[in-house]
Amino acid sequence: MSLAQNAPRRSPVRPPQQPRRNLRVVPARRPSSPRAPFVLLVVTLLAGGLIGLLLLNTSMQNGAFELAELEKKAETLQSERAQLALEVEQRSTPAALADRASALGMVPNVNPVFLRLKDGSVVGDMVPASRAGRAASGVGGPSPAAVGDRG
Amino acid sequence: MSPAVRNRARFCFVVVATLLVVFAGRLVQIQGVDANAYAARALKETLQPTVLHADRGEILDRDGQPLATSLDAKAIIANPRFTSENAPGIAKVLAAELEVDYFDALEKLRRQDTQFVYVARKVPAHKVDAAMAKLTEAQIANGVTTERDAVRTYPGGTLAATLVGLVSGETGAGTSGLEKQYDKWLTGVDGEATYETSPKGVRIPLARQTTQEPVPGADVVTTLDRDLQWYADKRLAQAVRQSGSDWGIAVTVDLESMQVLQLSQLPTFDAEDRSTVTPASMNNRAVQNVYEPGSVQKVITMAALADAGLVTPQTKVRVPSELRLDGFTISDWWDHGRLKLTAAGVVAKSSNLGTIALAQQMDDETLHDYLTKFGFGAPTGVGLPSESRGILADPERWSSAQHATISFGQGISVTALQEVAAVATIANGGRYTAPSLVTEVRRADGTTVEQEAPETRQVVSPEAAKMVTTMMEAVTGPDGSAPDTAIPGYRVAGKTGTAWRVDPDTGRYVRGQNTVSYIGFAPAERPRFLTYVVLDNPRGGGSGSGTAGPVFRDVMQQALQRYGIAPSGSRAPRTPVKW
């Protein structure tokens, strides 16, 4: 840069000459950085990647096993739930309820009475239900699967 | 280098070069040409297709309570070639876990002539899984496999069993009743899942997988009221037992909607106990059995006559003591001389001769037309398999005796549901509506399958229907044939039927054998329910009022009570039965 500024002043009319090569002192070579940290970095990166991959794989495998196990468990629970629901259904059938009600000494009432809201009068005969009553005998009858000509 | 050595080197070079060319060619073939086929083969080794079974739809009562439902179950299969060695150990585990018989299992596990035997079927899935885990733990699971074996359960047992029907134990398809009729909708569509597994059978995560979800079957919602159904089943069973009848039917319909609330048919079976299933018990008698209805049919004749303006409840009828037609002598069920009855009296006392006298005013064609409009001679389309159309002869072929007998319900064969629909027409002001048994077929996604609206038509005028209702009320009155069928507090319109029974084998009437029935609706002033009870061949002949009547009364009373129908407090009209 100093060369470019000085040249016109020295010979303003002369055609520009080939600039003379200035010799400069080559800067001393910087001492090379130690190799060890770089190698260590690369090795660390590689090892890290490898271990990471391994861990990822392992965790995925674990995940798969856990998934399979949980799915199986869900299936078992589902099946148990269905079984329990069925038991509830069987206990709430009219036949089961009637059996339990009779066991408690309850009898069907065939003489309901109605309260007429219009005039507050009671419609129907108030007759206490009894075990020997008509409806009660019907309820305790034979199993429907055991009568008739079944041939 | 000597020539010999040079030659050897050249030879070796050629050999190696040739080999390399062959390898390169093979490489190109495998990687370039056949690559896809090999990849597919490799994938096939690890791809596991699994069938995802679709659940069968449920059959529900009108309140959504299940009448038929499915339970996930499994079958245990053994290959005796592998299991015979550890048979005692396996049998012990299975006996402890699954309630199978130890010796029975032992015998199956050791069977010589086969490589496939069911050790246990229809076992709840979780129990099977537990048993398999035990076997694997003990290292004796070799040769024991499981298979899905869905089980259809009927929580109610005998409840409407014949009507609901059964499914085949092998295929799971419906074989009778509603299970058969609605099989198309109840059956779902199986799905399939495919995923890659390791050689050990563990699913490979993030590998390709496809799942086609199964489509569960649709639920069938019936019109049945299972509490009323249960009561009617029990009450009818008691009557069939006491009267020693061959079979019995009790039907109750809600007249407002013509929905069947209960349809009790005996003999029936316990759907949870296959040993009780017999051919006779599978018969949906309310639509498959035809029989001569007898005197119940008189109300249909009266409705036709009233609609044609030929009769009113007060019409005076001279009833002879007997009548000879085409060489047959027809008489009434009680001996009498010449009687003076009103038309209401003819119905109330159930006089065959009085009915004939009135029916003579109508020609064969017209009577046949009315019967057809009342639904006789055609199936009701209620939605049960193998429904009969009954037997209604063409009017051209009627003899004068047949015209007479048809008017009081002999020489015509009907199904119970036809009779119900016909008499319900009278209760509903002369309007016929086909009875229905299913309200909805509901798919799993909430949409419903379109149902055909039940057929409906005006058959007789409301005035004619009203007149016949008045006549029927006289039946349960003090001068009627069935005063015991009255329900305290309510007005009941009814009609008894004691028909000569046709022997199904010979096609001839059998002296002393009857088909007895009772049909009625209540409250008569504003009909809500109709109940029909039929008992076939009761011991000693039986009678419509004495054998079938009490069942009608008890079932009807339950229906009225259950649906909170209060008595109106109005009085039945006092219609004279004599003049």
Interface residues (C-beta under 8 A of the other chain):
Chain A: M60 Q61 G63 A64 F65 L67 A68 K72 E75 T76 L77 Q78 S79 E80 A82 Q83 L86 E89 Q90 S92 T93 P94 A95 A98 N109 V110 N111 P112 F114 R116 V123 G124 D125 R134 A135 S137 G138 V139 G141 P142 S143 P144 A145 A146 V147 G148 D149 R150 G151
Chain B: Q65 P66 T69 L71 D72 P124 A125 H126 D129 T153 P155 G156 G157 T158 L159 A161 V202 R203 I204 P205 L206 R226 D227 Q229 W230 Y231 D233 K234 R235 L236 A237 Q238 V240 R241 S245 D246 W247 G248 S264 L266 P267 T268 F269 D270 D273 T276 T278 P279 A280 S281 P488 G489 P550 D554 Q557 Q558 Q561 A566 P567 G569
